[in-house]
Amino acid sequence: MAQPKLKKRWKFLIYLLILIAGSASALAYYLIANNAPIVSGQVIRNIKYKDGLDLDIYLPTQNVYDKIPVVVYIHGGAWVTGIKEGLNFNRFNEAANQLRKSGYAIISINYTLATSNQSPFPSCISDATDALKWIQEHATEYKFDLNNVGLFGESAGAHIAMMVAYSPTINQPKELPAIQLKYVVEVYGPTRLKDIYQAPVIDTLYSALAQLPNGLRGRLDLPKFIFGFDPKQDSVRAQQMMETYSPYNFLTSAAPPTLIIHGDKDRVVPVDQSIKLQAKMDSLKVKNEIHFVEGADHGFAFATPEQKTILQKWIVEFILRNYSGR
């Protein structure tokens, strides 16, 4: 009787191995077909830049400069999800590849995410600052050009990038890196958290949560994860937190040049967030550039292939224009 059971186990093991191999092949095909940055040039992965957090370095695929300019990429995910490898699965592959061909390194970082009853703030912001410190400390080893470092984030990652760039002395570690950021590329990033919290999409979320069982409701209560407490039960504290972590509030004339890209039908981060940010930049005479993607929702859902192509051009050209030669 033992032999048939053994055969079944072997059959199951073979099936499992075939399934894993098939999944790996499908993933490899996806990465190659979508021209993911990880399939080109040298990528140094999983470098620890602080306890529990790693970064990946996508080195240039063409040697253009004696010292390598650096783009720090910060992934999105509503501060509750996302990974540094997301650079290979999103909308900006062509921009990343073109920048590497132009002699740039792209550094993609992990950062602290929200957990049950634990807000990601201010840790996610100080994490990005610590990544800059790591770049500074290892500039000689990797030939990084500290005079040409910029931030590029989407959604929550854009929010973090703006907080680092616009409020270097607020909610930051005491030892700040001696890096003067050359630019910020912010793609549909939240700039005024109060307006996000009061947006219709949050009311819709609360209405949907109310229909769920208690156990499931707690695991999907996004505002509670982000605040670290129930904002409806402590509105004063929630208001203070939203003001503290709104990049708009810290924008000054010293802010680096900023590229803003936003879908004009965004239902998660209303396009008005970017419009108000750009208006304040103009009033402060901060160099900026803004582009709206007509008909596009958050994540550029519903954008046409042509629109997605032009996005790459906006990003690459803005970053290259802000290179500082010596």
Summary of the structure (lengths in Angstrom):
residues: 326
radius of gyration: 21.5
end to end distance: 78.8
largest distance: 82.6
contacts: 1047
relative contact order: 0.11
helix: 48%
strand: 17%
